[in-house]
Amino acid sequence: MSIRVGIVGCGHIANQHLGQLKRMRVAELVGVCDRNPQSATVMARRFGIEKVFHDLGAFLRGCAPQVVHVLTPPQTHTDIALEAMASGCHVLVEKPLAVDARAAHMLVESAQQAGVRLGVCHNYLFVPALVAARKLIASGKAGRILSAELFWKVTSFQGRRRQQIPPWVRALPGGIFHEIAPHPVYLLRAALGNLEVVSACAKKMDPDSPYPADELKVVCNSACGPAVMAISVGTRPVQKFIRIYGTDLTLHIDLTTNALLKLKPYGRGDAGRALGNLDQALQIVAQTGINALRYAMGQLPRGHTGVIAHFYKHLGDDRPTDIDGRQGLMTVALLDRIWASMELLD
């Protein structure tokens, strides 16, 4: 039995959602909606979708979707998701769930009252390297987790595009950082559990940058131990990684290359250092080969592939998941605390 699915928002990210939905046999794409007629028409033609709408109410009435994907700027998530859930639709929202915790809490309560599933695209949780790392941690092989650090290079609105930052990005409480920060926050929460903000500071390092600040560092604490998060606009090359420190293993998860390095105790002295280098090199070569083979076969898993499949897998139940509305709410609440405590350095 197929599920009637509609898309609201036909920007770049819609390609990933519609591509995955096309591969899912259970999804019937019944319509797209965007206030920009050209964007909606182009996306509909690209994916062979017949119905195109520019008004949300007309879209919900005309398509009668069972599931709605909300792929619009964060400031619009709440109103769109509320209207869709009031129409009896399950809703999957791009990150962040909402622009602040008050709005996110409203969405969670509305989903409960309507009896529908609310999900958020915390897509990097489904990168295979991170999935493997979390399994190692759950198995106890990493020992007791002591701390974590994360680095994230901003790739949105770079080069020539950085002078074309959409107004909705500038209007976010965290500016350009707000567009990226949900990913680091939910990843660190997945590693360490609930976090409390200790400090946050940002600084403008590039005098020609259009951003008020282009480097951000946040220090958090948790029951497991401390965490450090860094978001950078100016660094090269592109890097996105999380390093989780345990008493038996340190796990380095490269989210850019989908590689997991298990850093083990190799002994002291030159021999230990040499063994460590060799072991890490062999791990990189092995994982590079596997990723290259998967890419050649068109089977390289992507984060959005996993998050969308996971959402539809749990449509028929009410069990908590890593991407349900409550997880989205907790991520947004932590973002609120980061922006409230952020100091802009001279």
N, C-alpha and C positions, 0 to 999 in steps of 0.2 A: 504494500500500500504506500503510495507516494505522499509526501508532505508538501503542502503548498507554501512556497517561500517567496518573499518579496524583499527588495533592497531599497533602502532610503539613503541617498547619498551616492553620487556616481563619480567621485574623485578617484585618484590613483589606487587607493587601497581596495576599491570595489573589484578591481581585476583579480586580486588574490581570493577574495570571498567567492566571486562568481566562478572562477576557475575551479576551486575545490568543490563547490556545489554542483557544477557540471559533471564532475567525476563521481559524485555520490548518486547512486541509483535511487535513493529514497527521496531526493529533492526534485520537486517540479517548480521551475522558476516561472512565476506567474506575472511578474511585473517589476518595474523599477520606478523610482520617484526621485526627482531632483528639481530644485527651483530653476536651475539652468537648463533650458530646453535642449541646447546643443549637447551638453554633457550626458543627459539622460538618453537622448536619441543615439548618440555614438555608442554608449555602453550597451544599450539594448540590441543594436545591430551586431555588435561584436560577439555577443553571446546568444544570439538568436532568440531574443525575448520579444514577444509580440506587444505587450501593453506598456505604455509609457505615460507617466503622470508627472505633474508639476505641483500638485496640491496633495497634502498628506491625507486629508479626509476623503477625497475622491479616490486616492490610491487604495485606502483600506476598504472602502465600499466596493470599488470596481474589481479588485483582485481577490478579496476575502482571503488573505494569506493566513496560514496557521502560525508561521514564524516570520518575524521581521528582523532584518539586520540593519542596525543603525550605524551608518558610516559617515556621519556628518561631523562638523567641528564640535568640540566638547560642550560649548555653551548651549548647543541645541539638543544635546542628548536627552535631557530630562523631559522636556515638553513632548518630543517625538515618542520616546519610550512610554511615557504615561498614556498618551493617546492610543498607542498600539496595544498596550496591555489592557486598557479599558475596553478595547474591541475584542478581547479574548485571545490575543496573540502572545506566543512566547517571543522573547526578545533577546537578541545577542547584540551587545553594544561594543563598539571599538573603545580602546582605552583612551583616557580614563573613563570610568563609569559615569562620572559627573564632574562638574567643575569644582564642587566643594562637598564636604561631608553632609551638610544639610540636605542638599539635593539628592545625594546618593542614598541617604536614609529614606527619603521619600520614595525613591524607586524600589527599594527593598520591601518597604511596607506595602506598596501598591501591588507588587508581584504576589505577595502573600495573600492579600485580599482578593485578588483576581484569580488565584489558583493557577498561575502560569510560571514557567521557568524563566528566570532572568540570569543572563550570563554576560561576562565581560571578556574581551580578547586579551588575556594575559598570555600571548602567544609564545613567548620565549620559554615558558615552562615546558613546552613540547619539543624543543630542540633536542635531538637524540643524545647529544653529549651531556646535557643537563639532566635528562631523564636517567641516564646511566649513573651519573654522580649521585642523584638522590636515592637510587637503589642501593648504592654502596653505603651511603650514610645510614639508611634504614636498616641495612643488614648488620651494622655495627663494625664493619671492616675498617672504617676510618677512625674508629675509637670515639672518644668523647669530643664533640665539636667545641672549639674554644673561641673562634672568631672568624670573621669573613671580611673581605674587601672586594670592591667592585669598581671597575673603570669603564666608562662609556663615552665614546667619541660621537659627537653630534654630526650626523651626515645630512640632516634636513636643511634646506635653504642655504646651501654652501655655494662657493664660486660666484658665478653671475647671478644665481638665484637668491643670494643673500640680501640683495637690494629689493627683492620682490616678496618680502615676508608678508603673508596675508594679515589683514587687520585682526582676525580672530586669534592669531598666535600672539601678537603684541598685547592683546586684551586679557590674556590668561594671567592669573595671579602670579605665576612663576615665569611668565614670558616664554622665551625659547626653551628654557629648562623644563617648563611644565609639559611641553610636547614630548619630551623624552623620559622625564623622571619616573612615570609610572612603571616602566620596565625595571630599572634598578630597584625600586622600592619593593615590588612584589617578588623579585628574585631574592633579595636579601631576607625578606620575610619567609620565603620558602626554605632558606638555609638555616635561619636562626629562630624563627617564630616571631612573636610580637616584638616590635621595636619601639623604643622611646628616643626622641631626638635630644641629643646632648648639645650640639652646636651646628650651625650652618653659616657658611660665609661664601660670598661671591665677589669676583673682581673682574674688571675690564682690563685685559692685557693687550689687546689690539686696538690702537687708537683709531683705526679706520673702520672698526666693527660697527655695524648698525645696532648692536645689542647694548643695553645698559651694562651688562656683564657677560663675559664669555667663558669664565671658569667657575665651577661650583664644587665645593667640598662639604660633605655632611658627615658628622660623627653621630652614631647611634649606640644605644646599649640594649641588651636583651638578657634573658635568663641564661642563655648559653654563653654570652660574652659580647664584646664590642664589635661594631661593624663600621666600616668607612666606605663612603660612596663618593666617587669623583665623576663629574660630567664636564667634558671639555669640548669647546668649539674649535680651538686653534691647533690642537696637536696633530701630528702626522706620525705614522700612517693611521688608517682606520683601525681601531681596536675596540672590542667589546668583550670583556672577560670578567669572571668572578672567581676568586680564589677562596677556598674554604679550608680552614686549618683545623686538623684533628690531632689527637694524641698519637695515632698510629699512621695516618696518611694525611698529606695535604693534597687537595684536589684543585687543579687548575682547569677551569672550563672556558675554552675559547669559543665564544658564541658567534664569532665571525667565520671561523673555519670549521666549526662543528667538531672540535677535538677536545678530548678529555685526557689530561695528563695526571697520572697517579704518582705523586712524588713520595718516595719511600726512604726510610733510613738505609744508607748504603755503607755505613762504617766511616771511620775517620781516616784522615790522611789522603795522600795523592790517589791511592787505589780506590778509596771510597768515592772521591770526586769524579774520577774517570768512569767508574761504574754508573754513577748517577747520570753523567752526561750521555753515556752510551744507551742506557735504558730509556731516557727521555727521547733521544733521537730515534730509537727503534719504535717507540710508541707513536711518534709523529709520522714516521714513514708508513707504518701499518695503517693508521687511520686515514692518511692522505690517499693511500691506495684504495681503501674501502669506499671513501667518499667519491673518488674519481670513477670507480666502477658503478656506483649508484647513480651518479650524474649521467654517465654514458647510457645507462639503461632507463633514464627518466624516473628513477626511484629514490632520488635524494629527498628525504623528508624535510619539510619546512614547518616552521612554527604554526602558521595559519592552517596548514593541513591538519595538524594535530588538534588545535583548539576547536576548530569547527566540527571535526569528527567527534570529539569528546562531548561537545554541547549536544549534538543530536543523539548520541548514545544515551544520554541521561534525560532526554525529554520526557520519557514516560515515568520517571520516578522523582522523588523529592529528597533524595540523599544529598548531603553537602558535597561540593566538589571544589577543586582549586580555582575554578573560574566562576563560581556562582556569585550572586549579587552581594552577599555578605563579604566575600573576599575583595570584591571591588570597592565596597564601602570602607573596609579597613585600610586599603591602599590609599584611597582618597583622603581619609582622615589623617594618615601620616603625612601626606603631601601638604595638607593644611598646616600642620605643625611645623613643617620645614619652611614654608613661606613666611609663617608668622615669626619664626626665630632667625630668619636669614639676615645676616649683616652684610651690607655692601661696603667692601673695603676700598680705601683710596688707592 
